[in-house]
Amino acid sequence: MRERTPFPKDLIARLPNLKLLLTTGLRNNSLDLGFFKEQSIPVAGTADKSTGTQVGTNSTTEHCVTLVLALARGIARDDAAVKAGLWQTGFAT
């Protein structure tokens, strides 16, 4: 999620399967970090250039999101199948 996206406690309470909140920045004033800690939900994010941190840290978040999407879409499984000569016969789901 973007660092400016509101994420109030009542929304967190409606997401019982939330295991991690990953943001593209660490300056989200709408996050109640204490509540996340009480719920044992880690909050992770990349720092931004304005705080003097290393340029390019957003790529970490982008990489994590890409890995989640690849897992959800079965990219690794399909890649291994193609390399083993097992061509996909239908559309990816």
LOFIFI-450386 format. One record per residue: residue in one letter; x negated, y negated, z negated of N, C-alpha, C in turn; residue number from 1. Coordinates in Angstrom, 1 decimal. Layout:
N
+-----+--------+--------+--------+--------+--------+--------+--------+--------+--------+-----+
! res !    nxx !    nyy !    nzz !   caxx !   cayy !   cazz !    cxx !    cyy !    czz !   n !
+-----+--------+--------+--------+--------+--------+--------+--------+--------+--------+-----+
!   A !      X !      Y !      Z !      X !      Y !      Z !      X !      Y !      Z ! NUM !
...
+-----+--------+--------+--------+--------+--------+--------+--------+--------+--------+-----+
This chain:
93
+-----+--------+--------+--------+--------+--------+--------+--------+--------+--------+-----+
! res !    nxx !    nyy !    nzz !   caxx !   cayy !   cazz !    cxx !    cyy !    czz !   n !
+-----+--------+--------+--------+--------+--------+--------+--------+--------+--------+-----+
!   M !   -0.8 !    1.2 !    0.0 !    0.0 !    0.0 !    0.0 !   -0.9 !   -1.2 !    0.0 !   1 !
!   R !   -0.3 !   -2.3 !    0.5 !   -1.1 !   -3.6 !    0.5 !   -1.2 !   -4.1 !   -0.9 !   2 !
!   E !   -2.2 !   -4.9 !   -1.2 !   -2.4 !   -5.4 !   -2.6 !   -1.3 !   -6.4 !   -3.0 !   3 !
!   R !   -0.5 !   -7.0 !   -2.1 !    0.5 !   -7.9 !   -2.4 !    1.9 !   -7.3 !   -2.5 !   4 !
!   T !    2.0 !   -6.0 !   -2.3 !    3.3 !   -5.4 !   -2.3 !    3.8 !   -5.2 !   -3.7 !   5 !
!   P !    5.0 !   -5.7 !   -4.1 !    5.5 !   -5.5 !   -5.4 !    5.7 !   -4.0 !   -5.7 !   6 !
!   F !    5.4 !   -3.5 !   -6.9 !    5.6 !   -2.1 !   -7.2 !    6.0 !   -2.1 !   -8.7 !   7 !
!   P !    7.3 !   -2.5 !   -9.0 !    7.8 !   -2.6 !  -10.4 !    8.0 !   -1.3 !  -11.1 !   8 !
!   K !    8.1 !   -1.4 !  -12.4 !    8.2 !   -0.2 !  -13.2 !    9.5 !    0.6 !  -12.8 !   9 !
!   D !   10.6 !   -0.1 !  -12.5 !   11.8 !    0.7 !  -12.2 !   11.6 !    1.5 !  -10.9 !  10 !
!   L !   10.8 !    1.1 !  -10.0 !   10.5 !    1.9 !   -8.8 !    9.6 !    3.1 !   -9.1 !  11 !
!   I !    8.6 !    2.9 !  -10.0 !    7.8 !    4.0 !  -10.4 !    8.6 !    5.0 !  -11.1 !  12 !
!   A !    9.6 !    4.6 !  -11.9 !   10.4 !    5.6 !  -12.6 !   11.3 !    6.4 !  -11.7 !  13 !
!   R !   11.5 !    5.9 !  -10.5 !   12.3 !    6.7 !   -9.5 !   11.5 !    7.6 !   -8.6 !  14 !
!   L !   10.2 !    7.6 !   -8.9 !    9.3 !    8.4 !   -8.1 !    8.6 !    9.5 !   -9.0 !  15 !
!   P !    9.3 !   10.5 !   -9.4 !    8.8 !   11.5 !  -10.4 !    7.6 !   12.3 !   -9.8 !  16 !
!   N !    7.4 !   12.3 !   -8.5 !    6.3 !   13.1 !   -8.0 !    5.1 !   12.2 !   -7.6 !  17 !
!   L !    5.2 !   11.0 !   -8.0 !    4.0 !   10.1 !   -7.7 !    2.8 !   10.5 !   -8.5 !  18 !
!   K !    1.7 !   10.8 !   -7.9 !    0.5 !   11.3 !   -8.5 !   -0.6 !   10.3 !   -8.4 !  19 !
!   L !   -0.6 !    9.4 !   -7.5 !   -1.7 !    8.4 !   -7.3 !   -1.1 !    7.2 !   -6.6 !  20 !
!   L !   -1.6 !    6.0 !   -7.0 !   -1.2 !    4.8 !   -6.2 !   -2.5 !    4.3 !   -5.7 !  21 !
!   L !   -2.6 !    4.2 !   -4.3 !   -3.8 !    3.7 !   -3.6 !   -3.4 !    2.4 !   -3.0 !  22 !
!   T !   -4.2 !    1.4 !   -3.3 !   -3.9 !    0.1 !   -2.7 !   -5.1 !   -0.4 !   -1.9 !  23 !
!   T !   -4.9 !   -1.4 !   -1.0 !   -6.0 !   -1.9 !   -0.2 !   -6.7 !   -3.1 !   -1.0 !  24 !
!   G !   -6.4 !   -3.3 !   -2.2 !   -7.1 !   -4.3 !   -3.0 !   -6.8 !   -4.1 !   -4.4 !  25 !
!   L !   -7.5 !   -4.8 !   -5.3 !   -7.3 !   -4.7 !   -6.7 !   -6.7 !   -5.9 !   -7.4 !  26 !
!   R !   -6.1 !   -6.8 !   -6.6 !   -5.6 !   -8.0 !   -7.2 !   -4.1 !   -8.0 !   -7.2 !  27 !
!   N !   -3.5 !   -6.9 !   -7.3 !   -2.0 !   -6.9 !   -7.3 !   -1.5 !   -7.2 !   -8.7 !  28 !
!   N !   -1.0 !   -8.4 !   -8.8 !   -0.5 !   -8.9 !  -10.1 !    0.9 !   -8.2 !  -10.5 !  29 !
!   S !    1.5 !   -7.6 !   -9.5 !    2.8 !   -7.0 !   -9.8 !    2.7 !   -5.6 !  -10.5 !  30 !
!   L !    1.5 !   -5.0 !  -10.5 !    1.3 !   -3.7 !  -11.1 !    1.1 !   -3.8 !  -12.6 !  31 !
!   D !    1.9 !   -3.0 !  -13.3 !    1.7 !   -2.9 !  -14.7 !    0.8 !   -1.7 !  -15.0 !  32 !
!   L !   -0.5 !   -2.0 !  -15.0 !   -1.5 !   -0.9 !  -15.1 !   -1.3 !   -0.1 !  -16.4 !  33 !
!   G !   -0.8 !   -0.8 !  -17.5 !   -0.6 !    0.0 !  -18.7 !    0.5 !    1.0 !  -18.5 !  34 !
!   F !    1.5 !    0.7 !  -17.8 !    2.6 !    1.6 !  -17.5 !    2.1 !    2.8 !  -16.7 !  35 !
!   F !    1.3 !    2.5 !  -15.7 !    0.7 !    3.6 !  -14.9 !   -0.1 !    4.5 !  -15.8 !  36 !
!   K !   -0.9 !    3.9 !  -16.7 !   -1.7 !    4.7 !  -17.6 !   -0.8 !    5.6 !  -18.5 !  37 !
!   E !    0.2 !    5.0 !  -19.0 !    1.2 !    5.8 !  -19.8 !    1.8 !    7.0 !  -19.1 !  38 !
!   Q !    2.0 !    6.8 !  -17.8 !    2.6 !    7.8 !  -17.0 !    1.5 !    8.8 !  -16.4 !  39 !
!   S !    0.2 !    8.6 !  -16.7 !   -0.9 !    9.4 !  -16.2 !   -1.0 !    9.3 !  -14.7 !  40 !
!   I !   -0.7 !    8.2 !  -14.1 !   -0.8 !    8.0 !  -12.7 !   -2.0 !    7.1 !  -12.4 !  41 !
!   P !   -3.0 !    7.6 !  -11.8 !   -4.2 !    6.8 !  -11.5 !   -3.9 !    5.7 !  -10.5 !  42 !
!   V !   -4.4 !    4.5 !  -10.6 !   -4.3 !    3.5 !   -9.6 !   -5.7 !    3.3 !   -9.0 !  43 !
!   A !   -5.8 !    3.4 !   -7.7 !   -7.1 !    3.2 !   -7.1 !   -7.0 !    2.2 !   -6.0 !  44 !
!   G !   -8.1 !    1.5 !   -5.7 !   -8.1 !    0.5 !   -4.6 !   -9.4 !    0.0 !   -4.3 !  45 !
!   T !   -9.5 !   -0.7 !   -3.2 !  -10.8 !   -1.3 !   -2.9 !  -10.8 !   -2.7 !   -3.2 !  46 !
!   A !  -12.0 !   -3.2 !   -3.6 !  -12.2 !   -4.6 !   -3.9 !  -12.2 !   -5.4 !   -2.6 !  47 !
!   D !  -12.1 !   -6.7 !   -2.7 !  -12.1 !   -7.5 !   -1.5 !  -13.4 !   -8.4 !   -1.5 !  48 !
!   K !  -13.6 !   -9.0 !   -0.3 !  -14.8 !   -9.8 !   -0.1 !  -14.8 !  -11.1 !   -1.0 !  49 !
!   S !  -13.6 !  -11.6 !   -1.4 !  -13.6 !  -12.8 !   -2.2 !  -14.2 !  -12.6 !   -3.6 !  50 !
!   T !  -14.2 !  -11.3 !   -4.0 !  -14.8 !  -11.1 !   -5.3 !  -16.3 !  -10.8 !   -5.3 !  51 !
!   G !  -16.9 !  -10.9 !   -4.1 !  -18.3 !  -10.6 !   -3.9 !  -18.7 !   -9.2 !   -3.8 !  52 !
!   T !  -17.7 !   -8.3 !   -3.5 !  -18.0 !   -6.9 !   -3.4 !  -18.4 !   -6.6 !   -1.9 !  53 !
!   Q !  -18.9 !   -5.5 !   -1.7 !  -19.5 !   -5.1 !   -0.4 !  -18.4 !   -5.2 !    0.7 !  54 !
!   V !  -18.8 !   -5.7 !    1.8 !  -17.9 !   -5.8 !    3.0 !  -17.6 !   -4.4 !    3.5 !  55 !
!   G !  -16.4 !   -4.1 !    4.0 !  -16.1 !   -2.8 !    4.5 !  -15.5 !   -1.8 !    3.5 !  56 !
!   T !  -15.2 !   -2.3 !    2.3 !  -14.7 !   -1.4 !    1.3 !  -13.3 !   -0.9 !    1.7 !  57 !
!   N !  -12.5 !   -1.7 !    2.5 !  -11.2 !   -1.3 !    2.9 !  -11.2 !    0.1 !    3.7 !  58 !
!   S !  -12.4 !    0.4 !    4.3 !  -12.5 !    1.6 !    5.1 !  -12.3 !    2.8 !    4.2 !  59 !
!   T !  -12.6 !    2.7 !    2.9 !  -12.4 !    3.8 !    2.0 !  -10.9 !    4.1 !    1.9 !  60 !
!   T !  -10.1 !    3.1 !    1.7 !   -8.6 !    3.3 !    1.6 !   -8.1 !    3.8 !    2.9 !  61 !
!   E !   -8.5 !    3.3 !    4.0 !   -8.0 !    3.7 !    5.3 !   -8.4 !    5.2 !    5.5 !  62 !
!   H !   -9.6 !    5.6 !    5.1 !  -10.0 !    7.0 !    5.2 !   -9.1 !    7.9 !    4.4 !  63 !
!   C !   -8.8 !    7.5 !    3.2 !   -7.9 !    8.3 !    2.3 !   -6.6 !    8.5 !    2.9 !  64 !
!   V !   -6.0 !    7.4 !    3.4 !   -4.7 !    7.5 !    4.0 !   -4.7 !    8.4 !    5.3 !  65 !
!   T !   -5.8 !    8.3 !    6.1 !   -5.9 !    9.1 !    7.2 !   -6.0 !   10.6 !    6.9 !  66 !
!   L !   -6.7 !   10.9 !    5.8 !   -6.8 !   12.3 !    5.3 !   -5.5 !   12.8 !    4.9 !  67 !
!   V !   -4.7 !   12.0 !    4.2 !   -3.3 !   12.4 !    3.8 !   -2.5 !   12.7 !    5.0 !  68 !
!   L !   -2.5 !   11.8 !    6.0 !   -1.7 !   12.0 !    7.2 !   -2.2 !   13.2 !    8.0 !  69 !
!   A !   -3.5 !   13.5 !    8.0 !   -4.0 !   14.6 !    8.7 !   -3.5 !   15.9 !    8.0 !  70 !
!   L !   -3.5 !   15.9 !    6.7 !   -3.1 !   17.1 !    6.0 !   -1.6 !   17.3 !    6.2 !  71 !
!   A !   -0.8 !   16.2 !    6.2 !    0.6 !   16.3 !    6.4 !    1.0 !   16.8 !    7.8 !  72 !
!   R !    0.2 !   16.5 !    8.7 !    0.5 !   16.9 !   10.1 !   -0.2 !   18.2 !   10.6 !  73 !
!   G !   -1.0 !   18.8 !    9.7 !   -1.7 !   20.0 !   10.0 !   -2.8 !   19.9 !   11.0 !  74 !
!   I !   -3.5 !   18.8 !   11.0 !   -4.5 !   18.5 !   12.0 !   -5.7 !   19.5 !   11.9 !  75 !
!   A !   -6.2 !   19.8 !   10.7 !   -7.3 !   20.7 !   10.5 !   -6.9 !   22.2 !   11.0 !  76 !
!   R !   -5.7 !   22.6 !   10.6 !   -5.2 !   23.9 !   11.0 !   -5.1 !   24.0 !   12.5 !  77 !
!   D !   -4.5 !   23.0 !   13.2 !   -4.4 !   23.0 !   14.6 !   -5.8 !   23.0 !   15.3 !  78 !
!   D !   -6.7 !   22.2 !   14.7 !   -8.0 !   22.1 !   15.3 !   -8.7 !   23.4 !   15.2 !  79 !
!   A !   -8.6 !   24.1 !   14.1 !   -9.3 !   25.4 !   13.9 !   -8.6 !   26.4 !   14.9 !  80 !
!   A !   -7.3 !   26.4 !   15.1 !   -6.7 !   27.3 !   16.0 !   -7.1 !   27.1 !   17.5 !  81 !
!   V !   -7.3 !   25.8 !   17.9 !   -7.7 !   25.5 !   19.3 !   -9.2 !   26.0 !   19.4 !  82 !
!   K !  -10.0 !   25.8 !   18.4 !  -11.4 !   26.2 !   18.5 !  -11.5 !   27.8 !   18.6 !  83 !
!   A !  -10.5 !   28.4 !   18.0 !  -10.5 !   29.9 !   18.0 !   -9.8 !   30.4 !   19.3 !  84 !
!   G !   -9.4 !   29.5 !   20.2 !   -8.8 !   30.0 !   21.4 !   -7.3 !   30.2 !   21.3 !  85 !
!   L !   -6.7 !   29.8 !   20.2 !   -5.2 !   30.0 !   19.9 !   -4.5 !   28.7 !   20.3 !  86 !
!   W !   -4.2 !   28.5 !   21.6 !   -3.7 !   27.3 !   22.0 !   -2.3 !   27.1 !   21.5 !  87 !
!   Q !   -2.0 !   25.8 !   21.1 !   -0.7 !   25.5 !   20.6 !    0.4 !   25.6 !   21.7 !  88 !
!   T !    1.5 !   26.3 !   21.4 !    2.5 !   26.6 !   22.4 !    3.7 !   25.6 !   22.4 !  89 !
!   G !    3.7 !   24.9 !   21.3 !    4.9 !   23.9 !   21.1 !    4.4 !   22.6 !   20.7 !  90 !
!   F !    5.3 !   21.7 !   20.5 !    4.9 !   20.3 !   20.0 !    4.5 !   20.4 !   18.6 !  91 !
!   A !    3.6 !   19.5 !   18.2 !    3.2 !   19.4 !   16.8 !    4.4 !   18.9 !   16.0 !  92 !
!   T !    4.5 !   19.4 !   14.8 !    5.6 !   19.0 !   13.9 !    5.0 !   18.5 !   12.6 !  93 !
+-----+--------+--------+--------+--------+--------+--------+--------+--------+--------+-----+
